[in-house]
Amino acid sequence: MSLINTFVKPFKATAYHNGEFVEVSDETLKGQWSVLCFYPADFTFVCPTELEDLADLYDEFSSRGVEVYGISCDTHFAHKAWHDTSDAISKVQYPLIGDPTGTLARNFEVMVEDQGVALRGTFLINPEGQIKLFEVNDEGIGRDANEMLRKVRAAQYVAAHPDEVCPAKWKEGEETLNPSLDLVGKI
């Protein structure tokens, strides 16, 4: 069964955010768009490049009403230590959720059981708590925050215009499609 259009399972976790430890839950995600960015581990190689890329675009995500969350199977204490010692991670203004039991990684089906780490899973959650998009990469393949932002824009557009769809490579302001019998075989 696909995770698309399923609701986020109930959870409670602790995150490091803006110099504090804060509780995050499935209820925290409701009422706004959320991007959950799972990554294998703190103090690694590709992970800081991805989280820094998201940090560089965080203001754009925020301006669209989107909260970003970084999640790994490390503790919130490890997240704080990494934030305090890494130039790339010190830029992160969004919550870094600790998932030391792997509960979230399992709920989102990105847990690598024999390694105790999460794959690079990206999930877009709508304000009702439904998963609208997910993408999972192997450990060595980094993600692009610009592409995620493009997908956020498309998902938000479709949510606001349910009779329209966004074609491949769609960018905000470009033409969309109105699915109908008239379009069949003409694209």
C-alpha positions as CSV (number, residue, x, y, z in Angstrom):
1,M,0.0,0.0,0.0
2,S,1.3,3.5,-0.8
3,L,1.7,6.1,1.8
4,I,0.2,8.7,-0.5
5,N,-3.0,10.2,1.0
6,T,-2.6,8.3,4.3
7,F,-2.5,10.3,7.5
8,V,0.6,10.6,9.6
9,K,0.6,8.1,12.4
10,P,0.5,9.5,15.9
11,F,3.9,10.2,17.4
12,K,5.7,12.3,20.0
13,A,9.4,13.2,19.7
14,T,11.9,15.7,21.0
15,A,13.6,18.1,18.6
16,Y,16.4,20.6,18.9
17,H,15.1,24.0,17.6
18,N,16.5,27.5,18.1
19,G,18.6,26.6,21.1
20,E,15.9,24.6,22.9
21,F,14.6,21.1,23.1
22,V,10.9,21.1,22.1
23,E,8.2,18.4,21.7
24,V,7.0,17.7,18.2
25,S,4.0,15.4,17.4
26,D,1.6,14.5,14.7
27,E,-0.6,17.3,16.1
28,T,2.2,19.8,15.6
29,L,2.1,19.1,11.8
30,K,-1.6,19.9,11.5
31,G,-2.7,23.3,10.3
32,Q,0.3,23.9,8.0
33,W,2.2,22.3,5.3
34,S,5.2,20.3,6.5
35,V,8.3,18.8,4.8
36,L,9.9,15.9,6.7
37,C,13.4,15.3,5.6
38,F,14.8,12.0,7.0
39,Y,18.5,11.5,6.7
40,P,20.9,8.7,7.9
41,A,22.9,10.3,10.7
42,D,24.5,13.3,12.2
43,F,28.2,14.0,11.7
44,T,28.2,12.4,8.3
45,F,29.0,13.4,4.7
46,V,26.0,14.0,2.4
47,C,23.6,14.8,5.2
48,P,25.0,18.2,6.2
49,T,24.9,19.3,2.5
50,E,21.2,18.5,2.3
51,L,20.3,20.2,5.6
52,E,22.3,23.2,4.7
53,D,20.6,23.4,1.3
54,L,17.2,23.3,3.0
55,A,18.5,26.0,5.5
56,D,19.5,28.2,2.6
57,L,15.9,28.1,1.3
58,Y,14.1,28.0,4.6
59,D,12.8,31.5,4.3
60,E,11.1,30.6,1.0
61,F,9.6,27.5,2.6
62,S,8.4,29.6,5.6
63,S,6.9,32.3,3.4
64,R,4.7,29.6,1.8
65,G,3.5,28.4,5.2
66,V,5.7,25.3,5.2
67,E,7.6,24.1,8.2
68,V,10.7,21.9,7.5
69,Y,11.8,19.1,9.9
70,G,15.1,17.3,9.7
71,I,14.8,13.7,11.2
72,S,17.4,11.1,12.0
73,C,17.7,8.2,14.4
74,D,20.1,10.2,16.5
75,T,19.0,11.9,19.7
76,H,18.1,15.5,20.1
77,F,21.3,15.8,22.2
78,A,23.4,14.7,19.2
79,H,21.5,17.2,17.0
80,K,22.4,20.0,19.4
81,A,26.1,19.0,19.4
82,W,26.1,18.8,15.6
83,H,24.5,22.2,15.4
84,D,27.1,23.7,17.8
85,T,30.1,22.3,15.9
86,S,29.2,22.3,12.2
87,D,29.3,25.4,10.0
88,A,26.7,23.9,7.7
89,I,24.3,22.7,10.4
90,S,24.6,26.0,12.4
91,K,22.6,27.6,9.6
92,V,19.6,25.3,10.3
93,Q,16.7,27.3,11.8
94,Y,14.1,24.5,11.5
95,P,13.5,21.7,14.1
96,L,15.9,18.7,14.1
97,I,13.9,15.7,15.4
98,G,15.5,12.9,17.3
99,D,14.2,9.5,16.5
100,P,16.5,7.2,18.6
101,T,14.0,4.4,18.7
102,G,13.4,4.5,15.0
103,T,9.6,4.8,15.5
104,L,9.2,7.7,13.0
105,A,11.6,6.0,10.4
106,R,9.5,2.9,10.6
107,N,6.2,4.8,10.5
108,F,7.4,6.4,7.2
109,E,8.9,3.2,5.9
110,V,12.5,4.5,5.6
111,M,14.2,2.5,8.4
112,V,17.2,0.4,7.5
113,E,16.9,-2.1,10.3
114,D,20.3,-3.8,10.1
115,Q,22.0,-0.4,10.3
116,G,19.7,1.5,12.7
117,V,19.5,4.5,10.3
118,A,16.9,6.1,8.0
119,L,17.1,6.3,4.3
120,R,16.9,9.8,2.7
121,G,13.1,10.1,2.7
122,T,11.3,13.3,1.9
123,F,7.7,13.7,2.8
124,L,5.3,16.5,2.1
125,I,2.4,16.7,4.5
126,N,-0.7,18.8,3.9
127,P,-2.4,20.9,6.7
128,E,-4.8,18.0,7.4
129,G,-2.0,15.6,8.1
130,Q,-2.0,13.7,4.9
131,I,1.1,12.6,3.0
132,K,0.8,14.2,-0.4
133,L,4.3,13.4,-1.7
134,F,7.2,11.2,-0.8
135,E,10.5,10.3,-2.3
136,V,13.1,8.0,-1.0
137,N,16.8,8.0,-2.0
138,D,19.6,5.6,-1.1
139,E,22.2,6.8,1.3
140,G,24.7,8.1,-1.3
141,I,22.2,10.2,-3.3
142,G,21.7,13.7,-2.0
143,R,18.5,15.7,-2.6
144,D,17.9,19.2,-4.0
145,A,15.9,21.7,-1.9
146,N,15.0,23.7,-5.0
147,E,13.3,20.7,-6.5
148,M,11.4,20.1,-3.2
149,L,10.3,23.7,-3.2
150,R,9.0,23.3,-6.8
151,K,7.0,20.3,-5.7
152,V,5.6,22.1,-2.7
153,R,4.4,24.9,-5.0
154,A,2.8,22.4,-7.3
155,A,1.1,20.5,-4.4
156,Q,-0.2,23.8,-2.9
157,Y,-1.5,24.9,-6.3
158,V,-3.3,21.6,-6.9
159,A,-4.8,21.8,-3.4
160,A,-6.1,25.3,-4.1
161,H,-7.3,24.4,-7.6
162,P,-8.6,20.8,-7.4
163,D,-9.8,20.8,-11.1
164,E,-6.3,21.5,-12.4
165,V,-3.1,19.4,-12.5
166,C,0.6,20.5,-12.9
167,P,2.5,18.9,-15.7
168,A,6.1,17.8,-15.6
169,K,8.6,20.6,-14.8
170,W,5.8,22.9,-14.0
171,K,6.9,26.1,-12.3
172,E,4.7,28.6,-10.5
173,G,2.9,30.9,-12.9
174,E,3.1,28.5,-15.8
175,E,0.1,26.9,-17.5
176,T,-1.6,24.0,-15.8
177,L,-3.9,21.3,-17.3
178,N,-7.6,20.8,-16.8
179,P,-8.1,17.0,-17.2
180,S,-11.0,16.2,-19.5
181,L,-12.0,13.9,-22.3
182,D,-11.0,16.7,-24.7
183,L,-7.3,16.3,-23.7
184,V,-7.1,12.6,-24.2
185,G,-4.6,11.8,-26.9
186,K,-3.8,15.5,-27.5
187,I,-0.8,15.9,-25.3
